[in-house]
Amino acid sequence: MAEYFPSFSGDGEHIVFSARYGSSNPADVQINVFAMDANGGDVRKLTDMNTVEEFGVWIE
């Protein structure tokens, strides 16, 4: 798994990021957007598509 493009919430309490994971076969790789607490807890998958989902950002 590789995590990238982190974006912090305005209060710094949460992070949204993209993650690439799955098989070593490029055809089976998934890329989705996740969120978690800034301390690394409560990781939540925000997207679950058969397409590439990335570049999540906080907008307030």
mmCIF file as gemmi writes it, N, C-alpha and C atoms, coordinates in Angstrom:
data_model
loop_
_atom_site.group_PDB
_atom_site.id
_atom_site.type_symbol
_atom_site.label_atom_id
_atom_site.label_alt_id
_atom_site.label_comp_id
_atom_site.label_asym_id
_atom_site.label_entity_id
_atom_site.label_seq_id
_atom_site.pdbx_PDB_ins_code
_atom_site.Cartn_x
_atom_site.Cartn_y
_atom_site.Cartn_z
_atom_site.occupancy
_atom_site.B_iso_or_equiv
_atom_site.pdbx_formal_charge
_atom_site.auth_seq_id
_atom_site.auth_asym_id
_atom_site.pdbx_PDB_model_num
ATOM 1 N N . MET Axp A 1 ? 0.854 -1.179 0 1 0 ? 1 A 1
ATOM 2 C CA . MET Axp A 1 ? 0 0 0 1 0 ? 1 A 1
ATOM 3 C C . MET Axp A 1 ? 0.891 1.23 0 1 0 ? 1 A 1
ATOM 4 N N . ALA Axp A 2 ? 0.486 2.227 -0.752 1 0 ? 2 A 1
ATOM 5 C CA . ALA Axp A 2 ? 1.2 3.506 -0.782 1 0 ? 2 A 1
ATOM 6 C C . ALA Axp A 2 ? 0.196 4.62 -0.545 1 0 ? 2 A 1
ATOM 7 N N . GLU Axp A 3 ? 0.492 5.494 0.4 1 0 ? 3 A 1
ATOM 8 C CA . GLU Axp A 3 ? -0.38 6.634 0.692 1 0 ? 3 A 1
ATOM 9 C C . GLU Axp A 3 ? 0.278 7.894 0.156 1 0 ? 3 A 1
ATOM 10 N N . TYR Axp A 4 ? -0.538 8.814 -0.373 1 0 ? 4 A 1
ATOM 11 C CA . TYR Axp A 4 ? 0.009 10.046 -0.924 1 0 ? 4 A 1
ATOM 12 C C . TYR Axp A 4 ? -1.051 11.126 -1.011 1 0 ? 4 A 1
ATOM 13 N N . PHE Axp A 5 ? -0.631 12.33 -1.327 1 0 ? 5 A 1
ATOM 14 C CA . PHE Axp A 5 ? -1.473 13.525 -1.449 1 0 ? 5 A 1
ATOM 15 C C . PHE Axp A 5 ? -2.303 13.798 -0.197 1 0 ? 5 A 1
ATOM 16 N N . PRO Axp A 6 ? -1.672 13.898 0.982 1 0 ? 6 A 1
ATOM 17 C CA . PRO Axp A 6 ? -2.447 14.192 2.181 1 0 ? 6 A 1
ATOM 18 C C . PRO Axp A 6 ? -2.978 15.629 2.17 1 0 ? 6 A 1
ATOM 19 N N . SER Axp A 7 ? -4.151 15.811 2.743 1 0 ? 7 A 1
ATOM 20 C CA . SER Axp A 7 ? -4.749 17.133 2.894 1 0 ? 7 A 1
ATOM 21 C C . SER Axp A 7 ? -5.339 17.205 4.296 1 0 ? 7 A 1
ATOM 22 N N . PHE Axp A 8 ? -4.908 18.206 5.073 1 0 ? 8 A 1
ATOM 23 C CA . PHE Axp A 8 ? -5.34 18.336 6.457 1 0 ? 8 A 1
ATOM 24 C C . PHE Axp A 8 ? -6.592 19.204 6.566 1 0 ? 8 A 1
ATOM 25 N N . SER Axp A 9 ? -7.454 18.86 7.513 1 0 ? 9 A 1
ATOM 26 C CA . SER Axp A 9 ? -8.629 19.684 7.793 1 0 ? 9 A 1
ATOM 27 C C . SER Axp A 9 ? -8.158 21.023 8.344 1 0 ? 9 A 1
ATOM 28 N N . GLY Axp A 10 ? -9.015 22.026 8.288 1 0 ? 10 A 1
ATOM 29 C CA . GLY Axp A 10 ? -8.666 23.359 8.761 1 0 ? 10 A 1
ATOM 30 C C . GLY Axp A 10 ? -8.222 23.396 10.21 1 0 ? 10 A 1
ATOM 31 N N . ASP Axp A 11 ? -8.795 22.523 11.038 1 0 ? 11 A 1
ATOM 32 C CA . ASP Axp A 11 ? -8.417 22.497 12.455 1 0 ? 11 A 1
ATOM 33 C C . ASP Axp A 11 ? -7.248 21.546 12.726 1 0 ? 11 A 1
ATOM 34 N N . GLY Axp A 12 ? -6.735 20.873 11.683 1 0 ? 12 A 1
ATOM 35 C CA . GLY Axp A 12 ? -5.601 19.976 11.84 1 0 ? 12 A 1
ATOM 36 C C . GLY Axp A 12 ? -5.919 18.656 12.516 1 0 ? 12 A 1
ATOM 37 N N . GLU Axp A 13 ? -7.195 18.385 12.743 1 0 ? 13 A 1
ATOM 38 C CA . GLU Axp A 13 ? -7.602 17.177 13.463 1 0 ? 13 A 1
ATOM 39 C C . GLU Axp A 13 ? -7.743 15.942 12.567 1 0 ? 13 A 1
ATOM 40 N N . HIS Axp A 14 ? -7.897 16.145 11.246 1 0 ? 14 A 1
ATOM 41 C CA . HIS Axp A 14 ? -8.154 15.029 10.329 1 0 ? 14 A 1
ATOM 42 C C . HIS Axp A 14 ? -7.315 15.176 9.067 1 0 ? 14 A 1
ATOM 43 N N . ILE Axp A 15 ? -7.086 14.036 8.409 1 0 ? 15 A 1
ATOM 44 C CA . ILE Axp A 15 ? -6.329 14.007 7.162 1 0 ? 15 A 1
ATOM 45 C C . ILE Axp A 15 ? -7.127 13.199 6.148 1 0 ? 15 A 1
ATOM 46 N N . VAL Axp A 16 ? -7.196 13.686 4.921 1 0 ? 16 A 1
ATOM 47 C CA . VAL Axp A 16 ? -7.749 12.917 3.811 1 0 ? 16 A 1
ATOM 48 C C . VAL Axp A 16 ? -6.568 12.63 2.879 1 0 ? 16 A 1
ATOM 49 N N . PHE Axp A 17 ? -6.512 11.425 2.319 1 0 ? 17 A 1
ATOM 50 C CA . PHE Axp A 17 ? -5.373 11.046 1.482 1 0 ? 17 A 1
ATOM 51 C C . PHE Axp A 17 ? -5.789 9.981 0.477 1 0 ? 17 A 1
ATOM 52 N N . SER Axp A 18 ? -4.992 9.801 -0.548 1 0 ? 18 A 1
ATOM 53 C CA . SER Axp A 18 ? -5.196 8.746 -1.53 1 0 ? 18 A 1
ATOM 54 C C . SER Axp A 18 ? -4.325 7.557 -1.152 1 0 ? 18 A 1
ATOM 55 N N . ALA Axp A 19 ? -4.77 6.356 -1.496 1 0 ? 19 A 1
ATOM 56 C CA . ALA Axp A 19 ? -3.98 5.153 -1.247 1 0 ? 19 A 1
ATOM 57 C C . ALA Axp A 19 ? -4.079 4.217 -2.441 1 0 ? 19 A 1
ATOM 58 N N . ARG Axp A 20 ? -2.934 3.696 -2.82 1 0 ? 20 A 1
ATOM 59 C CA . ARG Axp A 20 ? -2.843 2.711 -3.903 1 0 ? 20 A 1
ATOM 60 C C . ARG Axp A 20 ? -2.569 1.374 -3.224 1 0 ? 20 A 1
ATOM 61 N N . TYR Axp A 21 ? -3.37 0.356 -3.533 1 0 ? 21 A 1
ATOM 62 C CA . TYR Axp A 21 ? -3.214 -0.931 -2.872 1 0 ? 21 A 1
ATOM 63 C C . TYR Axp A 21 ? -3.761 -2.051 -3.75 1 0 ? 21 A 1
ATOM 64 N N . GLY Axp A 22 ? -3.461 -3.269 -3.37 1 0 ? 22 A 1
ATOM 65 C CA . GLY Axp A 22 ? -3.959 -4.441 -4.084 1 0 ? 22 A 1
ATOM 66 C C . GLY Axp A 22 ? -2.833 -5.318 -4.576 1 0 ? 22 A 1
ATOM 67 N N . SER Axp A 23 ? -3.126 -6.056 -5.595 1 0 ? 23 A 1
ATOM 68 C CA . SER Axp A 23 ? -2.207 -7.028 -6.181 1 0 ? 23 A 1
ATOM 69 C C . SER Axp A 23 ? -0.999 -6.345 -6.808 1 0 ? 23 A 1
ATOM 70 N N . SER Axp A 24 ? 0.062 -7.11 -7.015 1 0 ? 24 A 1
ATOM 71 C CA . SER Axp A 24 ? 1.211 -6.572 -7.745 1 0 ? 24 A 1
ATOM 72 C C . SER Axp A 24 ? 0.921 -6.481 -9.241 1 0 ? 24 A 1
ATOM 73 N N . ASN Axp A 25 ? -0.175 -7.069 -9.673 1 0 ? 25 A 1
ATOM 74 C CA . ASN Axp A 25 ? -0.618 -6.966 -11.062 1 0 ? 25 A 1
ATOM 75 C C . ASN Axp A 25 ? -1.273 -5.597 -11.257 1 0 ? 25 A 1
ATOM 76 N N . PRO Axp A 26 ? -0.725 -4.737 -12.128 1 0 ? 26 A 1
ATOM 77 C CA . PRO Axp A 26 ? -1.274 -3.39 -12.307 1 0 ? 26 A 1
ATOM 78 C C . PRO Axp A 26 ? -2.759 -3.368 -12.662 1 0 ? 26 A 1
ATOM 79 N N . ALA Axp A 27 ? -3.254 -4.404 -13.302 1 0 ? 27 A 1
ATOM 80 C CA . ALA Axp A 27 ? -4.677 -4.451 -13.671 1 0 ? 27 A 1
ATOM 81 C C . ALA Axp A 27 ? -5.579 -4.606 -12.45 1 0 ? 27 A 1
ATOM 82 N N . ASP Axp A 28 ? -5.023 -5.072 -11.343 1 0 ? 28 A 1
ATOM 83 C CA . ASP Axp A 28 ? -5.818 -5.31 -10.132 1 0 ? 28 A 1
ATOM 84 C C . ASP Axp A 28 ? -5.608 -4.268 -9.044 1 0 ? 28 A 1
ATOM 85 N N . VAL Axp A 29 ? -4.822 -3.25 -9.308 1 0 ? 29 A 1
ATOM 86 C CA . VAL Axp A 29 ? -4.534 -2.22 -8.315 1 0 ? 29 A 1
ATOM 87 C C . VAL Axp A 29 ? -5.752 -1.314 -8.129 1 0 ? 29 A 1
ATOM 88 N N . GLN Axp A 30 ? -6.011 -0.924 -6.901 1 0 ? 30 A 1
ATOM 89 C CA . GLN Axp A 30 ? -7.092 0.015 -6.6 1 0 ? 30 A 1
ATOM 90 C C . GLN Axp A 30 ? -6.496 1.293 -6.033 1 0 ? 30 A 1
ATOM 91 N N . ILE Axp A 31 ? -7.124 2.409 -6.34 1 0 ? 31 A 1
ATOM 92 C CA . ILE Axp A 31 ? -6.748 3.701 -5.759 1 0 ? 31 A 1
ATOM 93 C C . ILE Axp A 31 ? -8.026 4.34 -5.248 1 0 ? 31 A 1
ATOM 94 N N . ASN Axp A 32 ? -8.078 4.607 -3.95 1 0 ? 32 A 1
ATOM 95 C CA . ASN Axp A 32 ? -9.248 5.204 -3.328 1 0 ? 32 A 1
ATOM 96 C C . ASN Axp A 32 ? -8.83 6.309 -2.369 1 0 ? 32 A 1
ATOM 97 N N . VAL Axp A 33 ? -9.82 7.038 -1.871 1 0 ? 33 A 1
ATOM 98 C CA . VAL Axp A 33 ? -9.598 8.131 -0.934 1 0 ? 33 A 1
ATOM 99 C C . VAL Axp A 33 ? -10.011 7.661 0.459 1 0 ? 33 A 1
ATOM 100 N N . PHE Axp A 34 ? -9.154 7.966 1.435 1 0 ? 34 A 1
ATOM 101 C CA . PHE Axp A 34 ? -9.38 7.599 2.83 1 0 ? 34 A 1
ATOM 102 C C . PHE Axp A 34 ? -9.294 8.846 3.698 1 0 ? 34 A 1
ATOM 103 N N . ALA Axp A 35 ? -9.856 8.77 4.9 1 0 ? 35 A 1
ATOM 104 C CA . ALA Axp A 35 ? -9.715 9.829 5.899 1 0 ? 35 A 1
ATOM 105 C C . ALA Axp A 35 ? -9.315 9.174 7.215 1 0 ? 35 A 1
ATOM 106 N N . MET Axp A 36 ? -8.616 9.925 8.039 1 0 ? 36 A 1
ATOM 107 C CA . MET Axp A 36 ? -8.245 9.426 9.368 1 0 ? 36 A 1
ATOM 108 C C . MET Axp A 36 ? -8.014 10.599 10.304 1 0 ? 36 A 1
ATOM 109 N N . ASP Axp A 37 ? -7.994 10.294 11.591 1 0 ? 37 A 1
ATOM 110 C CA . ASP Axp A 37 ? -7.633 11.296 12.585 1 0 ? 37 A 1
ATOM 111 C C . ASP Axp A 37 ? -6.156 11.643 12.402 1 0 ? 37 A 1
ATOM 112 N N . ALA Axp A 38 ? -5.761 12.834 12.789 1 0 ? 38 A 1
ATOM 113 C CA . ALA Axp A 38 ? -4.372 13.269 12.636 1 0 ? 38 A 1
ATOM 114 C C . ALA Axp A 38 ? -3.405 12.387 13.43 1 0 ? 38 A 1
ATOM 115 N N . ASN Axp A 39 ? -3.891 11.708 14.452 1 0 ? 39 A 1
ATOM 116 C CA . ASN Axp A 39 ? -3.023 10.819 15.238 1 0 ? 39 A 1
ATOM 117 C C . ASN Axp A 39 ? -2.899 9.429 14.618 1 0 ? 39 A 1
ATOM 118 N N . GLY Axp A 40 ? -3.536 9.203 13.463 1 0 ? 40 A 1
ATOM 119 C CA . GLY Axp A 40 ? -3.439 7.926 12.756 1 0 ? 40 A 1
ATOM 120 C C . GLY Axp A 40 ? -4.557 6.948 13.052 1 0 ? 40 A 1
ATOM 121 N N . GLY Axp A 41 ? -5.489 7.327 13.911 1 0 ? 41 A 1
ATOM 122 C CA . GLY Axp A 41 ? -6.602 6.435 14.259 1 0 ? 41 A 1
ATOM 123 C C . GLY Axp A 41 ? -7.833 6.664 13.398 1 0 ? 41 A 1
ATOM 124 N N . ASP Axp A 42 ? -8.81 5.804 13.538 1 0 ? 42 A 1
ATOM 125 C CA . ASP Axp A 42 ? -10.115 5.9 12.886 1 0 ? 42 A 1
ATOM 126 C C . ASP Axp A 42 ? -10.001 6.077 11.363 1 0 ? 42 A 1
ATOM 127 N N . VAL Axp A 43 ? -9.29 5.169 10.703 1 0 ? 43 A 1
ATOM 128 C CA . VAL Axp A 43 ? -9.139 5.224 9.24 1 0 ? 43 A 1
ATOM 129 C C . VAL Axp A 43 ? -10.452 4.796 8.594 1 0 ? 43 A 1
ATOM 130 N N . ARG Axp A 44 ? -10.94 5.614 7.657 1 0 ? 44 A 1
ATOM 131 C CA . ARG Axp A 44 ? -12.193 5.349 6.956 1 0 ? 44 A 1
ATOM 132 C C . ARG Axp A 44 ? -11.991 5.44 5.448 1 0 ? 44 A 1
ATOM 133 N N . LYS Axp A 45 ? -12.493 4.467 4.719 1 0 ? 45 A 1
ATOM 134 C CA . LYS Axp A 45 ? -12.451 4.469 3.261 1 0 ? 45 A 1
ATOM 135 C C . LYS Axp A 45 ? -13.635 5.301 2.761 1 0 ? 45 A 1
ATOM 136 N N . LEU Axp A 46 ? -13.35 6.363 2.012 1 0 ? 46 A 1
ATOM 137 C CA . LEU Axp A 46 ? -14.403 7.273 1.565 1 0 ? 46 A 1
ATOM 138 C C . LEU Axp A 46 ? -14.942 6.943 0.18 1 0 ? 46 A 1
ATOM 139 N N . THR Axp A 47 ? -14.127 6.306 -0.648 1 0 ? 47 A 1
ATOM 140 C CA . THR Axp A 47 ? -14.579 5.924 -1.984 1 0 ? 47 A 1
ATOM 141 C C . THR Axp A 47 ? -14.386 4.427 -2.158 1 0 ? 47 A 1
ATOM 142 N N . ASP Axp A 48 ? -15.194 3.822 -3.005 1 0 ? 48 A 1
ATOM 143 C CA . ASP Axp A 48 ? -15.077 2.392 -3.282 1 0 ? 48 A 1
ATOM 144 C C . ASP Axp A 48 ? -15.59 2.152 -4.695 1 0 ? 48 A 1
ATOM 145 N N . MET Axp A 49 ? -14.817 2.597 -5.662 1 0 ? 49 A 1
ATOM 146 C CA . MET Axp A 49 ? -15.223 2.529 -7.064 1 0 ? 49 A 1
ATOM 147 C C . MET Axp A 49 ? -14.303 1.597 -7.842 1 0 ? 49 A 1
ATOM 148 N N . ASN Axp A 50 ? -14.715 1.229 -9.02 1 0 ? 50 A 1
ATOM 149 C CA . ASN Axp A 50 ? -13.871 0.44 -9.921 1 0 ? 50 A 1
ATOM 150 C C . ASN Axp A 50 ? -12.999 1.343 -10.776 1 0 ? 50 A 1
ATOM 151 N N . THR Axp A 51 ? -13.012 2.624 -10.473 1 0 ? 51 A 1
ATOM 152 C CA . THR Axp A 51 ? -12.19 3.597 -11.188 1 0 ? 51 A 1
ATOM 153 C C . THR Axp A 51 ? -11.145 4.155 -10.227 1 0 ? 51 A 1
ATOM 154 N N . VAL Axp A 52 ? -10.214 4.913 -10.737 1 0 ? 52 A 1
ATOM 155 C CA . VAL Axp A 52 ? -9.2 5.545 -9.9 1 0 ? 52 A 1
ATOM 156 C C . VAL Axp A 52 ? -9.839 6.73 -9.186 1 0 ? 52 A 1
ATOM 157 N N . GLU Axp A 53 ? -9.793 6.72 -7.879 1 0 ? 53 A 1
ATOM 158 C CA . GLU Axp A 53 ? -10.333 7.8 -7.051 1 0 ? 53 A 1
ATOM 159 C C . GLU Axp A 53 ? -9.179 8.36 -6.242 1 0 ? 53 A 1
ATOM 160 N N . GLU Axp A 54 ? -8.784 9.587 -6.505 1 0 ? 54 A 1
ATOM 161 C CA . GLU Axp A 54 ? -7.675 10.176 -5.766 1 0 ? 54 A 1
ATOM 162 C C . GLU Axp A 54 ? -7.803 11.687 -5.716 1 0 ? 54 A 1
ATOM 163 N N . PHE Axp A 55 ? -6.86 12.328 -5.069 1 0 ? 55 A 1
ATOM 164 C CA . PHE Axp A 55 ? -6.778 13.783 -4.936 1 0 ? 55 A 1
ATOM 165 C C . PHE Axp A 55 ? -7.89 14.358 -4.069 1 0 ? 55 A 1
ATOM 166 N N . GLY Axp A 56 ? -8.215 13.71 -2.965 1 0 ? 56 A 1
ATOM 167 C CA . GLY Axp A 56 ? -9.18 14.265 -2.021 1 0 ? 56 A 1
ATOM 168 C C . GLY Axp A 56 ? -8.587 15.476 -1.309 1 0 ? 56 A 1
ATOM 169 N N . VAL Axp A 57 ? -9.373 16.514 -1.11 1 0 ? 57 A 1
ATOM 170 C CA . VAL Axp A 57 ? -8.922 17.703 -0.385 1 0 ? 57 A 1
ATOM 171 C C . VAL Axp A 57 ? -10.02 18.171 0.555 1 0 ? 57 A 1
ATOM 172 N N . TRP Axp A 58 ? -9.613 18.811 1.645 1 0 ? 58 A 1
ATOM 173 C CA . TRP Axp A 58 ? -10.566 19.417 2.577 1 0 ? 58 A 1
ATOM 174 C C . TRP Axp A 58 ? -10.973 20.769 2.018 1 0 ? 58 A 1
ATOM 175 N N . ILE Axp A 59 ? -12.274 21.037 1.986 1 0 ? 59 A 1
ATOM 176 C CA . ILE Axp A 59 ? -12.783 22.352 1.575 1 0 ? 59 A 1
ATOM 177 C C . ILE Axp A 59 ? -13.716 22.821 2.686 1 0 ? 59 A 1
ATOM 178 N N . GLU Axp A 60 ? -13.417 23.991 3.198 1 0 ? 60 A 1
ATOM 179 C CA . GLU Axp A 60 ? -14.257 24.534 4.283 1 0 ? 60 A 1
ATOM 180 C C . GLU Axp A 60 ? -14.698 25.92 3.938 1 0 ? 60 A 1
